Amino acid sequence: MHNQPQLGEVITYHLLPAQRPTNPNKEWHGRVQVVCTPDVVLVELLESGYEGLREFVRASQIVYVRSCK
């Protein structure tokens, strides 16, 4: 299990199957804007063409957390 991401950290994650990704293995990157619960964060996307968009990410989707330290 991954450590809970903190405000400002960058996470790498996969989309959920319910989001119907065209490439389920694609890694998405986002900066944590809000820690909603221990299992859900709100991120601002860092992907080219998606900058500034936000989405909720569950702990089960997270592949990697890049510490802001």
C-alpha positions in Angstrom: 0.0 0.0 0.0 1.2 3.5 -0.8 1.6 6.2 1.7 -1.2 8.7 1.8 -0.3 11.6 -0.6 0.1 15.0 1.0 -0.9 18.4 -0.3 1.4 19.5 -3.1 2.9 16.1 -3.8 2.8 14.7 -7.4 1.2 11.3 -7.9 1.3 8.9 -10.7 -1.8 6.9 -11.2 -4.0 4.8 -13.6 -7.5 5.6 -14.6 -10.3 3.3 -13.3 -11.8 0.7 -15.7 -15.2 2.6 -15.2 -13.5 5.6 -16.8 -13.1 3.6 -19.9 -9.5 4.5 -20.7 -8.3 3.9 -24.2 -5.0 2.8 -22.8 -5.5 1.3 -19.3 -1.7 1.2 -18.7 -1.2 4.9 -19.3 0.3 6.6 -16.3 -1.3 10.0 -15.4 0.3 12.6 -13.3 -1.3 15.1 -11.0 -0.5 17.5 -8.1 -2.5 16.9 -5.0 -4.8 19.9 -4.3 -7.0 18.5 -1.6 -6.8 15.4 0.6 -10.5 14.5 0.8 -10.3 11.3 2.9 -7.5 8.8 3.6 -8.5 7.0 0.4 -9.3 9.9 -2.0 -7.4 13.0 -3.2 -8.3 15.7 -5.7 -5.5 16.4 -8.1 -4.7 19.0 -10.8 -3.6 17.2 -13.9 -0.1 17.9 -15.2 -0.5 16.1 -18.6 0.0 18.1 -21.7 -3.4 19.2 -23.0 -5.1 18.5 -19.6 -3.3 21.2 -17.5 -5.5 22.8 -14.9 -8.2 20.1 -15.1 -9.0 18.4 -11.8 -10.1 14.9 -10.9 -10.6 12.7 -7.9 -8.1 9.8 -7.5 -8.6 6.8 -5.2 -5.7 5.2 -3.3 -6.1 2.0 -5.3 -5.3 3.9 -8.5 -2.0 5.4 -7.3 1.2 3.8 -8.7 3.7 6.2 -7.2 3.9 9.3 -4.9 6.7 11.8 -5.4 7.5 13.4 -2.1 7.7 17.2 -2.1 10.5 17.0 0.5 
